Amino acid sequence: MSSDKTAADESAVDDENTFDDSLDDVTDEHSDESRAATVRRKASEGAAALSKPAAEVSAAASTAASVTASLPALLVEAVRNLLARPLASYQLVLTMAFMLTAFGLVMVLSASSVEGYSQEGSAYGLFTTQVIFAGLGLIVFYLMLRVPIRLLRRFAAPSMAIAILLLGLVLIPGIGTLSQGARRWFVISGVSVQPSELVKVALCIWGAHLLASRRRDNASIKELLIPLVPVAMLVCVLIILEPNLSTTITIAIIVGAMLWFAGLPIKVFSAFAVSGVALAVILALAEGYRSQRVMSFLGGIDDPQGAGYQARQATYALANGGVFGVGLGQSSAKWNYLPNAHNDFIFAIIGEELGLLGGLLVVFLFVLLGYIGFRIAHRSTDPFLRLMTATITVLILAQAFINIGYVIGLLPVTGIQLPLISAGGTSTLTVLAMLGLLANAARHEPEAVAALTTGSQGRLARILRLPTPVAYRQTRAETLRDRLDRRRSAGERSGGRTAVRAGASGRAGASGRTGPSGRRGRPAEPAPSRGRFTMPWKRAKAAEPAPARGASARRPATAGRTRPAPSTRAGVDYRGGYPGAGSARRSASPGWRAGAHQPRTPRSAEPGRDRPTHGRAGRR
């Protein structure tokens, strides 16, 4: 009995254990399912968490791509907004002048330290002289910025006479200083002054004043060339006697630029250019060292220690610099390997210390300066300022790229300095004076005059006490000259209207018919005169003076008959430009000229295209 009870108890225990095991299995299954669900939930949350930054990153990437794509457009728009300001040209000239001056002082200090120490015992000797002339140049820059335009034109001829006198005095022994076989300098209290550099500024001012004073319609070639070319030839002869071929080339560049922008016919200008090049070749071959430089450039002389030494050492310096340069002040060519490293060949030191990027930066600065100068010339309404600013811009660019050209081996060595970069006191002084004239012309642009007249001047202008610019207006002499030109051109047109009709009874032009068309009131085109041409800024037909009030609109014609007077053209606003006169059709000089941006002549204003309404206007 007891044994049966024990067996029942054991079976009950076994059943309980089996039930517990089944419960454990069910619990394990549920726990596995919950664990899997938890893992799936956490995985989905992680995926969502990962997908959210990915979306944000993709959105940020798309935004950055759009900004990068629109960056050139933003830059272009920013530059346009900058150039649209009334004083943009003036501010850009100031910026470029100070940037080039500061950069030049740094490079002169770096390039002249070794030679200055070897000659004067101080690494800062040549640099100190350059700083003094740069300070004087800034003073001259300020004076050129303040001087009124009419006062500048009044003293143009006296300044040219003084410059020629100094060129003559420097050739006299005892007055001029002889150095390295040339007599080019005055030495005053230890400071040398080169009058051939001063004559550049005087010639730019006087030549522009002379050509602007003769800006009448159909000015003859003789009036343009005389006395500008004879005076320039006298200057060149005095400079050649020093001798100084590089400055002679710059004088020829000044005269050529003036005649080009004044509208010299292309045939005459080509003859002038060819004769100038031929004269330069003759002068280059006249002296032994010059001919050796030319022959070395052409490959006729292969002497590493002779005439081609400087050019070869400059090439080595540029090659040593590479793309990024060896570092400012770390040049090895300036250790007496490259002669005149601080002067004529300072661009080689720039290429060695700052590399290709530094050289391209210098080229970019001069290109930008050229754009600013031509922009000022294009926007000016005063013909004197147009000619002067265009000529100064061409001169600075020509000097810069001739210097860079012979340093990199594209041109023979001429000795022309790099403006504001090379060491040269008088050169720095004159270039800063020219930039001061550019800044003065920029303040006389029509938009700048309107802004400075109606609004308040800037803080810098108030500090410098700059005078308010005056809008350009013709003088009384210019107005009378234009009236005489209009009367003369009107007389030529009235004479051109008469023509002999084939088979007529002998009345020459009495019927007012011209040409085979037989239309009345259609004037014939006057025959062009030989040796005369239209000034480039004279793009529109001259406005004939209005008849006096109460006067008859008819005037006597040939054979006693009356003819209607031509209708008066629209008046000319002298504040915004020049009086239109002449025909653009006879202008023989293509390319950009001073005033080429003027609007073209209307169809009805061209000679030979007036309609019969011309006569009806007179009958009213």
Steps between C-alpha positions, in 0.01 A plus 500: 500500500781730592689406191207597275482841669866552442470413134209742461699776660793437268272507197347827617847649542592380153185662359581828676853493363368429152251792530779727626716399208216572259445839665871572469489409133199728443671780692815453300303515176325819609825653615666417168212657311509812717876517467472475121232769501722718714789446266281580200368813670848615594622427146217705351570781742870487412418501130269798549766671705753431230271604217422838661861631498542355151204708383637805673844437351351459152301820542810685618699354211239613248494846656880520486498384138245765408702767679818382328326507163370851561831629640631629164170677442521654847856616435404650165206678659721631781753635249222665300362663811847622589564647157153658492590736783563860392846512659606146411776610261641749748506249784658232280778737391576583864504131591727402212743786566548408865510124434768528230703750705494282812579184306786677323653618827492147640667356191762778484593427861532132423691540172735784599608386846810312384619761249425783745706332770789435263506858369394715796545268797127502573232268372247784518688766301326461162174421673514827697551698179205322342282577803593871477402519134184301566403754768571787259300316236200475731522876559509559123211253464297711742589823316401353164176386658417850622608710202210636291488383140507849353802593709670181386441591137617857557839384624540220245721697260723656772557159658602357164743788444654447845539126434680566169725753674595242764578248226741752349662590831568139598729465196728781617810371684510625854121522522397150398659201672689245292442143616575175314573687180167691497415852608138473614472625857510807717637430847344733757606449864587138429166431327509435124224632272458381142339768279421250224243345736342838574457574131261203469240666723548838335461351151183311596339819635619737228427262212148431624439873545631576152291236322189576705531869412497410131203266517307668225331322216717395205824597669787455260787261555738793514311651792527173690865431432632853548635597748455170689732287288780761462506561877501125565788458257695772681440318828612171349820657365587642843433163664704312239795729574502385864477212371176329606329281242234358735357844583508588130278198436255614769484850346415341165230293674348815650489684167367195317222446756396864481484502122309172498235619745485839328392324182802501273423311177618143501733553205677792663511323834646188340769705331575666833523164679721341233738796502517489880583129503766550233655785698501287816678217315760741365565645844517152652764392250697825526650424843707191565327382818154554350580304186645219712175482700295481181728240345496299821121508501490385137746219574793646309716516813517206740719630780371412849732754659453771238202696367249231592611466861216698657229331295643156578522568874143633498384176338682300768333706773154444354568127466620483859177658625269242348130536569498611864846656531777453753358755744515875545858613556647158415618577146846381403524701176523830692833390650682671211404229253246721324614860432241774564279253681325783686447712190457368146471131596292521815231288335748209500536538878121504531480180297769333709369598844125492433497255212271488202206610714681820602586581140143444386381723784718785372371450145141498627552826691630678191220359283248623755666842504478510121130418511440777753692754292311421178174503695573854619592608147182342362271666754658848494330779308795739495712434186814606688438244773421232242828542316708542816359199688514271197861599430609456864335157511675386182834631631479317834385176339768518229777552755374217718467242225824598325683446832326168563558400138877535507527342846324183385689501168235613254670834418859625490621679811415871478539629857140618544397477864195333648276790613473544879674164555859561386737711706519844343414819682408728211311221321290434811436873536380542141282188499325612820448841341336329200277294728403821679390640163299183439330537838425866425345402166296230675349763731394696190291222350141621450354260758776582749444875453128458555554289812760736652297810413159390625607273785749526780859400438653199667706498815828471308412796277417709806827403666701582188294819441447415136313765300166420341555419130343724238304357208660538160383800299648649190697820531400809307786448253395141437140605450599768247726251320217250473269768365751589231539132414124460471472801274786372285347153475158655423658700219661185360165318509316786332762504227468125460125523440552670161554261209484525126222292352595332172308663210373794712478854364798624701345585834741339745314377801226764484228238514649341810513154336799281579612185327309287257211443738380858451364529856466846637660582835734199504853636546791342323787359701799735497814369341756400763799725522847357479713490810208558734309263722242497773605501864391174669283664764310687226246228427185699436415762242557853618202688635449814297435819696135586543384805306439818691150563625298683239743425223382343180537129463589543135836607365604604150620224273678486172347691204290719726259230613422437864558163661372370829763500772579160646321414819691550822628184662460415864711715732817363655534460876856605568478363853474147365735497203631685202324680220432248226670584174643309211427171341596168651511360147826678415680392816790291377628378836330183624514365849423663830529876492422770747127556482420189299223421744294796382168405337506446128373761263128465422410411147331831442809692616743350249585711196315393190219326692275792594143449396267754339376582850820702527357757263151485646636587842644818355170590334322493831 
